[in-house]
Amino acid sequence: MSNHDYASQQLSKVLSRIHNACTEANRESHSVRLIGASKRQTPDLIRAFYDCGLKHTGENYLQEALDKQAELTDTRLEWHFIGQIQSNKTKLIANHFAWIHGIDRLKIARRIVQHNEREQQPKLLVQINIDDEDSKAGVAYSEAPDLCAQIANLDGAQLVGFMLIPKAQTDSHAQRATFAKARELLSLTNQRHGLGMNELSMGMSNDVESAIAEGSTMVRVGTDLFGARQ
Ligand SMILES: *Cc1c(COP(=O)(O)O)cnc(C)c1O
């Protein structure tokens, strides 16, 4: 099968999952963005998905992402940084991504805002360590509201919402309980600090439906979209 036929088939499959989950939840399909989580996928394959209609791509590793961007400059792909952010990389990240999902400290947010040289500030999402796992990045649940208030106070910062990577669970009730907790934390944070965050970056290959049922606005799908990683 050509890359193009493969991309077309895979994209339809994932888009219909999103569509069905939205219908089930009484939501409009266009209220959920599909981000192709494209780490370790080739630029050619990403291009085939773009040609079939994929608009957003998410990358975890800065150098890998910059190499791909250089090969895909003629596209209008919107690039999301979804990996961990090292503070010595903030300048490149600020200037090469429209969306930055892994903010977990004030210092990182401040550096991004200061280093941005483009007209538009990148949109920032605070990563929440929703299951309080030692192995995962992200701000602790209880510290999220204050961190958001501090970031929102930075001159020019565009804080738009939360991102999370829950621990793997197969039971959809358990998945939904975790996503609901993030949705409630977002509204609590907005209320407490008078913020207007409205993005929830949650849901991956195995839990897209549960995430959408609980208000996800961006699902980051890798394996079920592109196939196994190289
Ligand atoms: C790899 C990755 C994904 C996609 O995971 P799949 O299970 O392959 O869909 C989503 N989000 C982040 C942050 C990732 O690193």
Ligand as a Chemical Component Dictionary entry (heavy atoms), coordinates in Angstrom:
data_LIG
# 
_chem_comp.id                   LIG 
_chem_comp.type                 NON-POLYMER 
_chem_comp.pdbx_formal_charge   0 
_chem_comp.three_letter_code    LIG 
# 
loop_
_chem_comp_atom.comp_id 
_chem_comp_atom.atom_id 
_chem_comp_atom.alt_atom_id 
_chem_comp_atom.type_symbol 
_chem_comp_atom.charge 
_chem_comp_atom.model_Cartn_x 
_chem_comp_atom.model_Cartn_y 
_chem_comp_atom.model_Cartn_z 
_chem_comp_atom.pdbx_ordinal 
LIG C1 C1 C 0 3.935  8.963  22.357 1  
LIG C2 C2 C 0 2.996  9.908  22.990 2  
LIG C3 C3 C 0 1.623  9.891  22.691 3  
LIG C4 C4 C 0 0.978  8.886  21.785 4  
LIG O1 O1 O 0 0.934  7.618  22.370 5  
LIG P1 P1 P 0 0.204  6.384  21.656 6  
LIG O2 O2 O 0 -0.130 5.472  22.780 7  
LIG O3 O3 O 0 1.193  5.803  20.705 8  
LIG O4 O4 O 0 -1.005 6.903  20.980 9  
LIG C5 C5 C 0 0.834  10.863 23.284 10 
LIG N1 N1 N 0 1.338  11.784 24.128 11 
LIG C6 C6 C 0 2.631  11.812 24.453 12 
LIG C7 C7 C 0 3.130  12.858 25.388 13 
LIG C8 C8 C 0 3.505  10.877 23.896 14 
LIG O5 O5 O 0 4.798  10.907 24.237 15 
# 
loop_
_chem_comp_bond.comp_id 
_chem_comp_bond.atom_id_1 
_chem_comp_bond.atom_id_2 
_chem_comp_bond.value_order 
_chem_comp_bond.pdbx_ordinal 
LIG C1 C2 SING 1  
LIG C2 C3 SING 2  
LIG C2 C8 DOUB 3  
LIG C3 C4 SING 4  
LIG C3 C5 DOUB 5  
LIG C4 O1 SING 6  
LIG O1 P1 SING 7  
LIG P1 O2 DOUB 8  
LIG P1 O3 SING 9  
LIG P1 O4 SING 10 
LIG C5 N1 SING 11 
LIG N1 C6 DOUB 12 
LIG C6 C7 SING 13 
LIG C6 C8 SING 14 
LIG C8 O5 SING 15 
# 
